[in-house]
Amino acid sequence: MKSLRIGCVKYLNARPLIRGWPDDVEFDHPSALCQRLAKGELDVALVSSFEFLRNPIYRIVDDVSISSDGPVYSVVVAHRGKISDIEEIELDPASQTAVNLLRCLLAEKVLRPRLIRNIDLQSVRPAVLQPAAGAPVQPIAMFPKARRACLLIGDQAIRFRQQYAEEFSFWDLGEQWKKLTRLPFVYALWLIRPEVGDPKQLADRLRTLCDENLANLNKLIAEVAAGDALSRRSGKKQADEPGHPKLDQQFLFRYYRENLRFSFGEKEKRGLRTFANLCAKHALLPKRDFELSLV
């Protein structure tokens, strides 16, 4: 197979799906990868499931996803007080899926906070996202209004939760979806552009890689924790790995084995179709029938 341009989300949740891939991988945030995949700048990418719903031209690698069947831990609204009292929610622009899942959940629960879009999170919370040594952040500075909350995803959400667990409440979108639908939620899928030749061979390689990593998950967890400790001591990230917050093996074990699912079976497919229907119901997508083009 000729060399393919492959992209992957730069979060911990993707590690079991990409660890050990022998060729070059371009890591980025979900929204950036979606744009590049749509433009044909990537051949295959692990990206937001909403990208397929928005533009169902892609082939989906069957049996593999990033999903949850309850609390996901790393897709949350950080808030104080009751969620029903929140007046504004600042959106993390990195993920189409998380933003539209939040919109659906709020609409179904008849909650109507103002959603603030296209906020530069690096300028709002620089010391949380890229903490400077000896410069702790006061959480109140990140939420100048008492009834303002923030949607956080991925490693940023993990870092924030670990740093401010006692000072904020966390509305877990995976947990809320499960309560609403009784189904898993699918956050990310491997999507292959339609012009890529022999997608079945590519899909088989990606499935095999996932199976191998999950079969050796304890080893992967130990490597991630060790790499994190090494990067903290050296002050550097590993060149080929996305960044991640301070972690230990106990947390990683819970995160990978309890919060996340990596299958894409019938229940996950029902969850994805339910998400598509709710997006159409709330005018986030056009109403249309679509087929899952699986390979």
One Martini backbone bead per residue (centre of mass of N, CA, C, O) as a GRO file, in nm:
protein
  295
    1MET     BB    1   0.096   0.036   0.023
    2LYS     BB    2   0.077   0.347  -0.005
    3SER     BB    3   0.134   0.637   0.119
    4LEU     BB    4  -0.048   0.795   0.373
    5ARG     BB    5  -0.257   1.048   0.485
    6ILE     BB    6  -0.257   1.075   0.842
    7GLY     BB    7  -0.495   1.144   1.101
    8CYS     BB    8  -0.502   1.255   1.458
    9VAL     BB    9  -0.600   1.296   1.750
   10LYS     BB   10  -0.441   1.475   2.041
   11TYR     BB   11  -0.540   1.239   2.242
   12LEU     BB   12  -0.562   0.994   2.474
   13ASN     BB   13  -0.814   0.841   2.347
   14ALA     BB   14  -0.632   0.757   2.079
   15ARG     BB   15  -0.396   0.566   2.155
   16PRO     BB   16  -0.522   0.271   2.093
   17LEU     BB   17  -0.549   0.356   1.767
   18ILE     BB   18  -0.214   0.450   1.712
   19ARG     BB   19  -0.025   0.283   1.852
   20GLY     BB   20   0.231   0.171   1.623
   21TRP     BB   21   0.227   0.323   1.379
   22PRO     BB   22   0.466   0.316   1.115
   23ASP     BB   23   0.378   0.587   1.017
   24ASP     BB   24   0.299   0.888   0.958
   25VAL     BB   25   0.149   1.136   1.185
   26GLU     BB   26  -0.112   1.378   1.216
   27PHE     BB   27  -0.155   1.595   1.478
   28ASP     BB   28  -0.477   1.719   1.603
   29HIS     BB   29  -0.752   1.875   1.610
   30PRO     BB   30  -1.059   1.792   1.507
   31SER     BB   31  -1.132   2.045   1.334
   32ALA     BB   32  -0.873   2.046   1.162
   33LEU     BB   33  -0.902   1.760   1.045
   34CYS     BB   34  -1.175   1.797   0.907
   35GLN     BB   35  -1.082   2.012   0.706
   36ARG     BB   36  -0.857   1.843   0.571
   37LEU     BB   37  -1.032   1.607   0.482
   38ALA     BB   38  -1.238   1.771   0.311
   39LYS     BB   39  -0.993   1.887   0.117
   40GLY     BB   40  -0.780   1.635   0.074
   41GLU     BB   41  -0.515   1.645   0.280
   42LEU     BB   42  -0.642   1.374   0.369
   43ASP     BB   43  -0.721   1.025   0.367
   44VAL     BB   44  -0.714   0.971   0.685
   45ALA     BB   45  -0.920   1.000   0.994
   46LEU     BB   46  -0.949   1.078   1.335
   47VAL     BB   47  -1.276   1.197   1.395
   48SER     BB   48  -1.552   1.347   1.417
   49SER     BB   49  -1.867   1.222   1.378
   50PHE     BB   50  -2.001   1.481   1.256
   51GLU     BB   51  -1.853   1.478   0.983
   52PHE     BB   52  -2.023   1.250   0.865
   53LEU     BB   53  -2.305   1.378   0.903
   54ARG     BB   54  -2.238   1.633   0.731
   55ASN     BB   55  -2.044   1.434   0.521
   56PRO     BB   56  -2.140   1.121   0.378
   57ILE     BB   57  -1.861   1.022   0.191
   58TYR     BB   58  -1.743   0.824   0.380
   59ARG     BB   59  -1.556   0.572   0.507
   60ILE     BB   60  -1.597   0.335   0.767
   61VAL     BB   61  -1.441   0.194   1.024
   62ASP     BB   62  -1.511  -0.088   1.149
   63ASP     BB   63  -1.523  -0.157   1.507
   64VAL     BB   64  -1.422   0.155   1.542
   65SER     BB   65  -1.393   0.381   1.829
   66ILE     BB   66  -1.492   0.669   2.020
   67SER     BB   67  -1.655   0.595   2.327
   68SER     BB   68  -1.953   0.583   2.539
   69ASP     BB   69  -2.143   0.427   2.840
   70GLY     BB   70  -2.128   0.708   2.987
   71PRO     BB   71  -1.901   0.838   3.151
   72VAL     BB   72  -1.611   1.015   3.003
   73TYR     BB   73  -1.470   1.285   3.159
   74SER     BB   74  -1.361   1.455   2.870
   75VAL     BB   75  -1.675   1.579   2.844
   76VAL     BB   76  -1.740   1.901   2.975
   77VAL     BB   77  -1.909   2.109   3.211
   78ALA     BB   78  -1.789   2.379   3.379
   79HIS     BB   79  -1.928   2.458   3.708
   80ARG     BB   80  -2.150   2.647   3.911
   81GLY     BB   81  -2.386   2.511   4.054
   82LYS     BB   82  -2.653   2.499   3.864
   83ILE     BB   83  -2.714   2.420   3.541
   84SER     BB   84  -2.994   2.580   3.525
   85ASP     BB   85  -2.835   2.870   3.601
   86ILE     BB   86  -2.696   2.899   3.346
   87GLU     BB   87  -2.617   3.163   3.100
   88GLU     BB   88  -2.317   3.069   3.008
   89ILE     BB   89  -2.130   2.903   2.737
   90GLU     BB   90  -1.817   2.813   2.665
   91LEU     BB   91  -1.662   2.709   2.369
   92ASP     BB   92  -1.496   2.448   2.233
   93PRO     BB   93  -1.370   2.451   1.897
   94ALA     BB   94  -1.238   2.153   1.850
   95SER     BB   95  -1.549   2.018   1.855
   96GLN     BB   96  -1.831   1.936   1.690
   97THR     BB   97  -1.953   1.712   1.859
   98ALA     BB   98  -1.962   1.844   2.142
   99VAL     BB   99  -2.128   2.095   2.065
  100ASN     BB  100  -2.379   1.936   1.948
  101LEU     BB  101  -2.436   1.770   2.195
  102LEU     BB  102  -2.494   2.006   2.379
  103ARG     BB  103  -2.730   2.122   2.219
  104CYS     BB  104  -2.912   1.874   2.246
  105LEU     BB  105  -2.925   1.851   2.555
  106LEU     BB  106  -3.038   2.131   2.613
  107ALA     BB  107  -3.296   2.105   2.441
  108GLU     BB  108  -3.412   1.846   2.584
  109LYS     BB  109  -3.393   2.010   2.878
  110VAL     BB  110  -3.471   2.310   2.850
  111LEU     BB  111  -3.200   2.474   2.801
  112ARG     BB  112  -3.088   2.847   2.765
  113PRO     BB  113  -2.801   2.917   2.717
  114ARG     BB  114  -2.548   3.096   2.618
  115LEU     BB  115  -2.341   3.051   2.330
  116ILE     BB  116  -1.993   3.086   2.302
  117ARG     BB  117  -1.812   3.142   2.022
  118ASN     BB  118  -1.487   3.140   1.924
  119ILE     BB  119  -1.294   3.089   2.158
  120ASP     BB  120  -0.980   3.164   2.299
  121LEU     BB  121  -0.846   2.949   2.521
  122GLN     BB  122  -0.552   3.049   2.550
  123SER     BB  123  -0.641   3.340   2.660
  124VAL     BB  124  -0.831   3.252   2.898
  125ARG     BB  125  -0.637   2.967   2.991
  126PRO     BB  126  -0.315   2.947   2.994
  127ALA     BB  127  -0.243   2.800   3.281
  128VAL     BB  128  -0.411   2.540   3.212
  129LEU     BB  129  -0.303   2.460   2.924
  130GLN     BB  130  -0.008   2.626   2.991
  131PRO     BB  131   0.162   2.593   3.252
  132ALA     BB  132   0.339   2.782   3.469
  133ALA     BB  133   0.585   2.798   3.670
  134GLY     BB  134   0.460   2.923   3.967
  135ALA     BB  135   0.148   2.983   3.822
  136PRO     BB  136  -0.126   2.985   3.958
  137VAL     BB  137  -0.473   2.956   3.909
  138GLN     BB  138  -0.765   3.129   3.942
  139PRO     BB  139  -1.072   3.019   3.863
  140ILE     BB  140  -1.235   3.288   3.869
  141ALA     BB  141  -1.080   3.416   3.624
  142MET     BB  142  -1.231   3.212   3.414
  143PHE     BB  143  -1.518   3.311   3.572
  144PRO     BB  144  -1.641   3.620   3.594
  145LYS     BB  145  -1.914   3.478   3.599
  146ALA     BB  146  -2.119   3.301   3.801
  147ARG     BB  147  -2.305   3.199   3.527
  148ARG     BB  148  -2.045   3.069   3.401
  149ALA     BB  149  -1.932   2.838   3.156
  150CYS     BB  150  -1.743   2.536   3.029
  151LEU     BB  151  -1.634   2.368   2.753
  152LEU     BB  152  -1.456   2.055   2.776
  153ILE     BB  153  -1.189   1.871   2.611
  154GLY     BB  154  -1.001   1.624   2.669
  155ASP     BB  155  -0.704   1.705   2.815
  156GLN     BB  156  -0.817   1.969   2.928
  157ALA     BB  157  -1.033   1.839   3.103
  158ILE     BB  158  -0.851   1.665   3.276
  159ARG     BB  159  -0.676   1.886   3.392
  160PHE     BB  160  -0.899   2.054   3.521
  161ARG     BB  161  -1.022   1.836   3.705
  162GLN     BB  162  -0.761   1.778   3.868
  163GLN     BB  163  -0.718   2.082   3.966
  164TYR     BB  164  -1.064   2.149   4.021
  165ALA     BB  165  -1.249   1.939   4.181
  166GLU     BB  166  -1.338   2.133   4.439
  167GLU     BB  167  -1.454   2.402   4.259
  168PHE     BB  168  -1.623   2.215   4.061
  169SER     BB  169  -1.855   2.119   3.836
  170PHE     BB  170  -1.951   1.824   3.621
  171TRP     BB  171  -2.099   1.797   3.304
  172ASP     BB  172  -2.144   1.495   3.162
  173LEU     BB  173  -2.215   1.410   2.838
  174GLY     BB  174  -2.218   1.101   2.849
  175GLU     BB  175  -2.414   1.075   3.087
  176GLN     BB  176  -2.651   1.239   2.962
  177TRP     BB  177  -2.692   1.060   2.714
  178LYS     BB  178  -2.758   0.798   2.862
  179LYS     BB  179  -3.011   0.909   3.008
  180LEU     BB  180  -3.166   0.986   2.743
  181THR     BB  181  -3.108   0.699   2.550
  182ARG     BB  182  -2.947   0.429   2.642
  183LEU     BB  183  -2.677   0.500   2.484
  184PRO     BB  184  -2.416   0.533   2.317
  185PHE     BB  185  -2.137   0.748   2.238
  186VAL     BB  186  -1.994   0.894   1.938
  187TYR     BB  187  -1.700   1.082   1.880
  188ALA     BB  188  -1.512   0.884   1.695
  189LEU     BB  189  -1.372   0.821   1.359
  190TRP     BB  190  -1.271   0.641   1.091
  191LEU     BB  191  -1.201   0.824   0.792
  192ILE     BB  192  -1.243   0.766   0.436
  193ARG     BB  193  -1.181   0.857   0.144
  194PRO     BB  194  -1.327   0.778  -0.164
  195GLU     BB  195  -1.040   0.770  -0.339
  196VAL     BB  196  -0.934   0.543  -0.180
  197GLY     BB  197  -0.763   0.266  -0.220
  198ASP     BB  198  -0.827  -0.010  -0.055
  199PRO     BB  199  -0.995   0.025   0.229
  200LYS     BB  200  -0.989  -0.259   0.356
  201GLN     BB  201  -0.688  -0.276   0.417
  202LEU     BB  202  -0.677  -0.029   0.598
  203ALA     BB  203  -0.892  -0.120   0.803
  204ASP     BB  204  -0.744  -0.376   0.894
  205ARG     BB  205  -0.499  -0.231   1.015
  206LEU     BB  206  -0.658  -0.063   1.226
  207ARG     BB  207  -0.790  -0.300   1.371
  208THR     BB  208  -0.533  -0.450   1.451
  209LEU     BB  209  -0.409  -0.225   1.619
  210CYS     BB  210  -0.636  -0.205   1.826
  211ASP     BB  211  -0.632  -0.497   1.923
  212GLU     BB  212  -0.338  -0.494   2.024
  213ASN     BB  213  -0.366  -0.262   2.231
  214LEU     BB  214  -0.598  -0.391   2.399
  215ALA     BB  215  -0.439  -0.656   2.468
  216ASN     BB  216  -0.202  -0.427   2.580
  217LEU     BB  217  -0.303  -0.204   2.787
  218ASN     BB  218  -0.110  -0.210   3.029
  219LYS     BB  219   0.138  -0.133   2.864
  220LEU     BB  220   0.033   0.133   2.754
  221ILE     BB  221  -0.012   0.266   3.029
  222ALA     BB  222   0.283   0.251   3.124
  223GLU     BB  223   0.397   0.421   2.889
  224VAL     BB  224   0.236   0.677   2.935
  225ALA     BB  225   0.324   0.729   3.228
  226ALA     BB  226   0.629   0.730   3.172
  227GLY     BB  227   0.628   0.955   2.959
  228ASP     BB  228   0.512   1.170   3.146
  229ALA     BB  229   0.737   1.166   3.359
  230LEU     BB  230   0.968   1.232   3.162
  231SER     BB  231   0.855   1.504   3.051
  232ARG     BB  232   0.855   1.645   3.329
  233ARG     BB  233   1.163   1.622   3.389
  234SER     BB  234   1.255   1.754   3.100
  235GLY     BB  235   1.026   1.955   2.968
  236LYS     BB  236   0.927   1.743   2.748
  237LYS     BB  237   0.803   1.615   2.460
  238GLN     BB  238   0.724   1.382   2.262
  239ALA     BB  239   0.751   1.405   1.925
  240ASP     BB  240   0.512   1.163   1.858
  241GLU     BB  241   0.325   1.298   2.082
  242PRO     BB  242   0.074   1.400   2.240
  243GLY     BB  243  -0.038   1.585   2.474
  244HIS     BB  244  -0.055   1.570   2.847
  245PRO     BB  245  -0.143   1.523   3.149
  246LYS     BB  246  -0.108   1.446   3.459
  247LEU     BB  247  -0.039   1.098   3.535
  248ASP     BB  248  -0.164   0.775   3.621
  249GLN     BB  249  -0.235   0.443   3.617
  250GLN     BB  250  -0.506   0.454   3.763
  251PHE     BB  251  -0.642   0.656   3.581
  252LEU     BB  252  -0.595   0.513   3.307
  253PHE     BB  253  -0.749   0.260   3.371
  254ARG     BB  254  -1.024   0.395   3.405
  255TYR     BB  255  -1.041   0.548   3.136
  256TYR     BB  256  -1.000   0.298   2.937
  257ARG     BB  257  -1.206   0.083   3.092
  258GLU     BB  258  -1.465   0.281   3.179
  259ASN     BB  259  -1.507   0.544   2.992
  260LEU     BB  260  -1.415   0.382   2.743
  261ARG     BB  261  -1.474   0.297   2.397
  262PHE     BB  262  -1.365   0.094   2.085
  263SER     BB  263  -1.628   0.034   1.953
  264PHE     BB  264  -1.858  -0.051   1.649
  265GLY     BB  265  -2.152  -0.142   1.701
  266GLU     BB  266  -2.487  -0.152   1.720
  267LYS     BB  267  -2.513   0.049   1.958
  268GLU     BB  268  -2.336   0.272   1.837
  269LYS     BB  269  -2.504   0.307   1.576
  270ARG     BB  270  -2.760   0.393   1.722
  271GLY     BB  271  -2.635   0.638   1.856
  272LEU     BB  272  -2.559   0.788   1.594
  273ARG     BB  273  -2.847   0.803   1.474
  274THR     BB  274  -2.967   0.959   1.713
  275PHE     BB  275  -2.789   1.205   1.680
  276ALA     BB  276  -2.881   1.276   1.396
  277ASN     BB  277  -3.182   1.318   1.469
  278LEU     BB  278  -3.134   1.546   1.677
  279CYS     BB  279  -2.991   1.741   1.488
  280ALA     BB  280  -3.236   1.770   1.301
  281LYS     BB  281  -3.447   1.860   1.510
  282HIS     BB  282  -3.230   2.117   1.590
  283ALA     BB  283  -3.095   2.234   1.318
  284LEU     BB  284  -2.787   2.098   1.266
  285LEU     BB  285  -2.927   1.928   1.039
  286PRO     BB  286  -3.040   1.781   0.783
  287LYS     BB  287  -3.298   1.601   0.664
  288ARG     BB  288  -3.183   1.257   0.632
  289ASP     BB  289  -3.075   0.984   0.473
  290PHE     BB  290  -2.828   0.740   0.583
  291GLU     BB  291  -2.535   0.556   0.520
  292LEU     BB  292  -2.313   0.322   0.638
  293SER     BB  293  -1.989   0.312   0.510
  294LEU     BB  294  -1.842   0.009   0.544
  295VAL     BB  295  -1.491  -0.153   0.603
   0.00000   0.00000   0.00000
